[in-house]
């Protein structure tokens, strides 16, 4: 009985090595490139940090640049949970959300992220449309509001 269990990982590794052997490239030809999900972008990334402290967002307003690759970081320095709920900023925009917050998505895309005490949430995206975009914390009783200005 024990021998069967030892053979299963070995057989799986053999099958995986057969299935994932790269194709040979004929002499004189270059190695084919691997397609990526997003085009390579070597533009510098603008890093903008928003601190959550004493139930306020700092700075207010937050300034971003249209067409600029952006990393927007929220740090929660309070001892309670806070949320970042943007209005209109990410509509139709591709974004990457990371950090130790709990993001929520709906049928229209990103809705909000809940950020724990001493936690952070990071958003990587390119703001496309200039404008003024409000955001707030929707935790009960917090009444925290600020704006993002995309120039």
C-alpha positions in Angstrom: 0.0 0.0 0.0 2.7 2.5 0.9 4.6 2.0 -2.4 1.6 3.3 -4.4 1.7 6.6 -2.5 5.4 7.0 -3.1 4.9 6.4 -6.9 2.2 9.0 -7.3 4.5 12.1 -6.9 7.1 10.4 -9.1 4.6 9.7 -11.9 3.2 13.2 -11.6 6.7 14.7 -12.0 7.4 12.5 -15.1 4.1 13.6 -16.7 4.7 17.2 -16.0 8.2 17.1 -17.5 6.8 15.5 -20.7 4.0 18.0 -21.0 6.1 21.1 -20.3 9.2 20.5 -22.4 9.9 23.6 -24.5 9.8 23.3 -28.2 13.2 23.2 -30.0 14.1 26.3 -32.0 15.6 25.5 -35.5 19.2 26.8 -36.0 19.3 30.4 -37.2 16.0 31.4 -35.6 15.5 33.4 -32.5 13.7 32.0 -29.4 10.0 32.9 -29.6 8.9 35.5 -27.0 6.4 34.5 -24.3 3.3 36.6 -24.6 2.4 38.7 -21.6 -0.8 40.0 -20.2 0.2 43.6 -20.4 2.6 45.4 -22.7 6.1 46.1 -21.4 6.2 49.6 -19.9 9.5 51.0 -18.8 8.1 54.4 -17.9 9.0 55.5 -14.3 6.3 54.9 -11.7 5.0 57.8 -9.7 4.6 56.7 -6.0 1.9 58.7 -4.1 1.3 57.9 -0.4 -1.8 58.6 1.6 -1.6 58.3 5.3 -4.7 57.5 7.4 -4.2 59.0 10.8 -6.6 60.2 13.5 -9.5 59.5 11.2 -8.2 61.7 8.4 -6.7 61.1 5.0 -3.4 63.0 4.5 -2.8 64.7 2.1 -6.0 66.1 0.9 -6.3 66.6 -2.0 -4.1 63.8 -3.4 -2.6 64.8 -6.8 -2.1 62.3 -9.6 -1.0 62.8 -13.3 -3.1 61.6 -16.2 -1.2 59.1 -18.4 1.4 58.5 -15.7 2.1 55.0 -14.4 1.1 55.3 -10.7 1.5 53.4 -7.4 -1.1 54.8 -5.0 -0.4 53.6 -1.4 -2.7 53.9 1.6 -1.1 53.4 5.1 -3.5 53.0 8.0 -1.7 54.3 11.1 -4.8 54.2 13.3 -5.7 51.3 15.7 -9.0 50.7 13.9 -10.1 49.4 10.5 -10.6 52.0 7.8 -11.8 51.7 4.2 -10.9 53.4 0.9 -14.0 53.8 -1.2 -13.2 55.8 -4.5 -16.0 57.3 -6.5 -15.4 57.0 -10.3 -11.5 56.9 -10.2 -11.2 53.3 -11.3 -14.1 53.1 -13.8 -12.8 51.5 -17.0 -9.2 51.5 -15.6 -7.1 48.3 -15.3 -5.5 48.1 -11.9 -3.5 45.9 -9.6 -4.4 45.8 -5.9 -2.0 44.5 -3.3 -1.1 44.9 0.3 -2.7 43.3 3.4 -6.1 45.0 3.0 -9.3 43.2 2.0 -10.4 44.4 -1.5 -14.0 44.0 -2.6 -15.1 43.9 -6.3 -18.5 44.1 -7.8 -20.0 43.8 -11.3 -18.6 47.3 -12.1 -15.1 46.4 -10.9 -13.3 47.6 -7.7 -15.6 48.8 -4.9 -13.5 49.3 -1.8 -10.7 48.0 0.3 -10.8 47.5 4.1 -7.3 48.3 5.6 -6.4 46.9 9.0 -4.6 48.8 11.7 -0.9 49.4 10.7 -1.9 47.9 7.3 -1.6 49.1 3.7 -3.3 48.9 0.3 -1.4 49.5 -2.9 -3.0 50.3 -6.3 -1.0 50.2 -9.5 -2.7 51.8 -12.5 -2.6 54.6 -15.1 -5.2 57.3 -14.4 -6.7 58.1 -17.8 -9.1 60.9 -17.2 -8.3 64.3 -15.6 -10.8 65.3 -13.0 -11.7 65.4 -9.3 -12.6 62.1 -7.7 -13.9 62.0 -4.1 -13.1 59.1 -1.8 -14.2 58.2 1.7 -14.2 55.7 4.5 -17.5 54.0 4.9 -16.9 52.4 8.3 -19.8 53.4 10.7 -19.3 56.8 12.3 -16.0 57.6 10.6 -17.1 60.3 8.2 -13.7 60.6 6.6 -13.6 62.2 3.1 -11.0 63.5 0.7 -10.4 63.9 -3.0 -8.0 62.8 -5.7 -7.2 65.3 -8.4 -6.0 63.9 -11.7 -4.3 66.6 -13.7 
